Structures are given as C-alpha cells and as structure tokens.
C-alpha cells in the first residue's frame, strides 16, 4: 500500500523524523568503529533497510569484516561469521542431521543440527574461495529466507542479512561467483583505501588498548518497521520509467548507448530494476524523504548494476572500468 497524500503529513510527523534519527544514530555508532568510509557505511545501511544482501569488495586490511561486525553490534542482531575455504562443504553452512539415541526408549532418531546460516547477520568471508557447490548452498537462504534439508523446510530468523566479502586482486585458488548468485545481491559495495589522515587515525586507534565497539542504536523491531516503510515510499511514474530505461539500456541488443554496445557483453535482467527502485526508496527514507528523486536513482546506479553488467573482452583490453560505462549510461539516459 502506498502512502496517500493525506496520510503523508501524519506519517511524516509521527514516524519519519524519529526513524531517520534512529538511522542517523546507527550510522554514527558504526562510524565510532569504522574510520572514514562514510559512503560505504551509508550503502550498507541502505542495503539493510531495503532488506537485501550486500557483496563487499576490497583488498585485505580495509576493515570489511569489522564493518559487518559493527553493523550487527549497532542493530543488536545475532552475528555469525563463516570463513569460506576450498574444503568448506554445504553442510558446514546450512547444517546437517545427527543421529541421537533416546536414553529412556533406546530409540535412535535423526535431528537436524542447524548451521551458522541460522542467524540474523551472516558474514560470508572471502566467498569466492569456496567451490560452486558450497556457494550455491546460500542461494535458497538468500532468496527464500529458508533452508530445505531432507525434505523439511526450516525458516531463517528475521531479519536475515548476508554480507559476502571478496578480494578483487587475488585470483589464485578462487571460484568466481556465478551470475545467478551475483544477481541475488542487492548491492555491490566497493571499499577503497582511506585518506592519509584517516589511515593515521586508524593506526592510532588500533594500536592502543581498549578498542571501541559499536553501541546498539536500533532494535530489531525498529529495523523491521523501517524495512516495511521503505516499500511504502512513493516513486513517480516518470522516475519508475527512468529506472526501467536505465536497466534496459544496459543490454547491448536493446541499447542506443555507444559505450554499452562496444564494451558490454551481457546486460542486467529485470531483478536489477527491482533492486534499483528498492535501493532508491531506502536512500530516500534514510534522508528523511517520502518520495524518490532522480538523485536517489543516480546514486544507487553503480552499486546496483556494477555486479550485474558484464564487460566484454574489448572493455577489459582497453581498461574501461564498469564505473565509466555506467557513467556514460547515466549521462545519455534522461528523465522524461
């Protein structure tokens, strides 16, 4: 149900101010632990509000794991970490059945032992180090929020949030994520190097005793309410068409954008349009607005499409980055 014009004022007065204050407190709590990286923190919170999953990419030592842990601490959610390795099995993630004997009846029965996926925030660390069989164990959990084992479906806790990390420079012994699984991530968040001042502050803080933790700034019920309200944010028909055109224009066979035709091998599917609109709604709510703007869509274009648009060989040979391709797309596709 959309927010009507009559209800918008009341909704704004009664909830938006309080909820956006909670979101600001959440980002402030994470910033106590994560130095710099304000854009990364905002993208992570947007992904959380939209109810999606995030793929966090960056070289080692940039605090990706700490970023995820601080998010769980600030939202007071249960957190578990799985280190993906080549020998990791699907049962190490979703769980397995164990044989138990009843001491009174001496009968033996199988009982499902839940794996680490049964949590609210799951950190899949270096996800591309595990083989495809293990990676696929997360697909049902990410999409359906459930795990099926031995014909029985087990629901996961709500909210359920997967943050997977991968190292873009280390290719030996890695298994690239299949496109079907990449498409399940709402956003790809790139973590870059800090500035000199930020890096000096980071070194200073982490070499002293008594490292700070993120303090709880939002409870689970507030988060679930925010996720519900994100879907009630208005988006005008012209902006909905704009988002749809942006996604459709990433497909080489349908586009008139020269950079797409020349440098893209495969464009984004319809799920990308859903992700772009949902992420734009989450960004609007995060900034205290009841409607999506063109700026929201523009700012979410790269994190939504970066892992869904595949460059061709010519783009890789010419050193054309996906960010450059999407910037060309943004420049050429206009709002009606």
Secondary structure as UniProt FT lines:
FT   HELIX           5..11
FT   HELIX           12..16
FT   HELIX           17..31
FT   TURN            32..33
FT   HELIX           38..50
FT   STRAND          54..57
FT   TURN            60..61
FT   HELIX           64..75
FT   STRAND          79..83
FT   TURN            86..87
FT   HELIX           91..94
FT   STRAND          95..101
FT   TURN            103..105
FT   STRAND          108..114
FT   TURN            116..117
FT   STRAND          121..125
FT   HELIX           127..129
FT   HELIX           132..135
FT   HELIX           137..144
FT   STRAND          146..149
FT   TURN            150..151
FT   STRAND          152..155
FT   STRAND          161..166
FT   TURN            172..173
FT   HELIX           179..182
FT   TURN            183..184
FT   STRAND          187..190
FT   HELIX           196..206
FT   HELIX           220..230
FT   TURN            231..232
FT   HELIX           237..248
FT   TURN            249..250
FT   TURN            252..254
FT   HELIX           258..263
FT   STRAND          264..266
FT   HELIX           270..286
FT   TURN            287..288
FT   HELIX           294..305
FT   TURN            306..308
FT   STRAND          310..311
FT   HELIX           313..318
FT   HELIX           322..332
//
